[in-house]
Amino acid sequence: INIPFTGNVKLKGIIIIGGEEETHPDEVRLFKNRPKMTFDEAKGEPDQKFSLVRDTDGTVEYKTKIVKFSSVHHLTLHFPSNFGDDKTKLYYIGLSGEWTKADRVGVVHTVYETMPGIEDHKQDLMDGGVKHGPGP
């Protein structure tokens, strides 16, 4: 499950309400700031993982490592297994933490001149840079 945020989040905890009996997930793996993650990449080392207990009313909150999850703009949750069924059911995912506005700046392409190239500046330098009269 991929969750993009519109700002930066300091993720403090997560609540998982799963399905009945064996359909409830028994593990969740958290990956931060990997927006285009694939299932193959989900087999890698997560930023944090939890062994889950059967929780059908949302009373169990799993506390994240706040230092590791202090600036999250995208969260991926991977549920690799459950308590024995062929299917995994999720009814609720709750996240607790603090949101702050993200000041993301796009890439800017700039050219700086250390020495001006005369051919780049189409001015009459003999006349102080000012052209007189008509014409190019």
C-alpha positions in Angstrom: 0.0 0.0 0.0 1.5 3.3 -1.1 0.6 6.5 0.8 1.8 9.8 -0.5 1.6 12.9 1.7 1.1 16.5 0.7 3.7 17.6 3.2 6.3 16.2 5.6 5.1 13.9 8.3 6.7 12.9 11.6 5.2 9.4 11.8 4.8 8.4 15.5 2.6 5.3 15.3 0.4 3.0 13.2 -2.8 1.1 13.9 -3.9 -1.9 11.8 -7.4 -3.4 12.0 -7.3 -6.7 10.1 -9.8 -9.3 9.1 -11.3 -12.1 11.2 -9.5 -15.2 12.2 -6.5 -16.1 10.0 -7.1 -13.3 7.4 -5.6 -10.8 9.8 -2.0 -9.8 8.7 0.7 -11.0 11.1 3.4 -8.6 9.9 3.8 -5.2 8.4 6.9 -3.8 6.9 7.3 0.0 6.6 9.4 1.8 3.9 9.7 5.6 3.9 10.2 7.9 0.9 10.2 5.3 -1.9 7.3 6.4 -4.1 7.7 4.0 -7.0 8.5 0.9 -5.0 7.8 -2.5 -6.6 6.9 -5.9 -5.0 10.4 -7.0 -5.8 11.9 -4.1 -3.8 9.5 -4.9 -0.9 11.5 -8.0 -0.3 14.5 -5.8 0.7 15.2 -4.5 4.2 12.4 -2.3 5.5 13.0 0.9 7.6 11.0 -0.8 10.3 8.8 -3.9 10.7 6.3 -5.0 13.3 4.9 -8.4 14.2 1.2 -7.8 14.5 -1.4 -9.2 17.0 -5.0 -9.8 16.0 -6.7 -6.5 16.6 -10.3 -6.2 15.4 -11.1 -2.9 17.2 -8.0 -0.7 16.8 -6.7 -0.7 20.4 -3.1 -1.6 19.6 -0.8 1.2 18.3 2.6 0.3 17.1 5.2 3.0 17.8 7.6 3.9 15.1 11.2 4.9 15.5 10.6 8.7 15.4 14.2 9.5 14.4 13.9 7.3 11.4 10.4 8.5 10.5 10.8 12.2 11.2 10.5 13.5 7.6 8.3 11.2 5.6 6.6 12.4 2.4 5.7 8.9 1.1 5.0 5.7 3.1 4.8 2.2 1.7 3.3 -0.6 3.8 3.9 -4.2 2.9 1.9 -7.0 4.5 3.9 -10.2 3.5 1.8 -12.7 5.5 -1.2 -13.4 7.7 -2.2 -15.9 10.3 -2.7 -18.7 7.9 -5.4 -17.9 5.3 -4.9 -17.6 1.5 -6.2 -14.0 1.6 -5.3 -11.1 3.8 -8.0 -8.6 4.9 -7.4 -5.0 6.1 -10.3 -2.9 7.4 -8.4 0.1 8.7 -4.9 1.7 8.7 -4.5 4.5 11.2 -1.5 6.8 11.2 -0.5 9.1 14.1 2.0 11.9 13.9 2.6 15.5 12.9 2.2 17.1 9.5 4.2 20.1 8.3 4.1 22.0 5.0 6.7 20.8 2.5 8.7 23.5 0.7 9.8 21.4 -2.3 11.5 23.4 -5.0 11.8 22.1 -8.5 15.0 21.8 -10.4 16.3 25.0 -11.9 18.7 25.1 -14.8 20.9 28.2 -14.7 23.9 29.4 -16.7 26.4 31.6 -14.9 29.1 33.6 -16.8 32.5 33.9 -15.2 33.6 36.0 -18.1 31.2 37.6 -20.5 31.4 36.5 -24.2 31.4 39.5 -26.5 29.4 37.6 -29.1 26.6 36.9 -26.6 26.0 40.6 -26.0 24.8 42.4 -29.2 25.5 46.0 -28.0 27.8 48.6 -29.5 30.5 48.6 -26.8 32.3 51.5 -28.5 29.4 53.8 -27.7 28.9 52.8 -24.0 26.4 50.1 -24.9 23.8 52.5 -26.3 22.7 52.3 -29.9 21.8 55.4 -31.8 19.4 55.6 -34.7 17.3 53.0 -36.5 18.4 49.5 -37.5 19.6 46.3 -35.9 
